[in-house]
């Protein structure tokens, strides 16, 4: 009996240490596993589209003109958001037809294209690389909404 308890405790501790080493959250049924994005310092944010409605949303009653982000809010989102696995971003997070998008220039010279949705998820593509999927559960500014 004690042996089983000790094994379970050891496995739990090992899982905690592994999680602590990569800095990622454990995730849950309702929240995806979040890892630090480790993005460089931001030099400039450019908003190219704001209050946009996805072409996939065909309901004319859905309006997105109330979802307008400021440069400050985009900076905060990129600084606070965690990286999410692509599968979690596509299957665990809620989709919103409302989004803003643009360009970000980092102090290290890299340039990225970002997109942020009203439900606090987004993506960032640096150069020709694969997009990084982002989620910011702590972003609570007025334009963001809870699903």
Order of alpha helices (4+ residues) and beta strands (2+ residues): alpha-beta-beta-alpha-beta-alpha-beta-beta-beta-beta
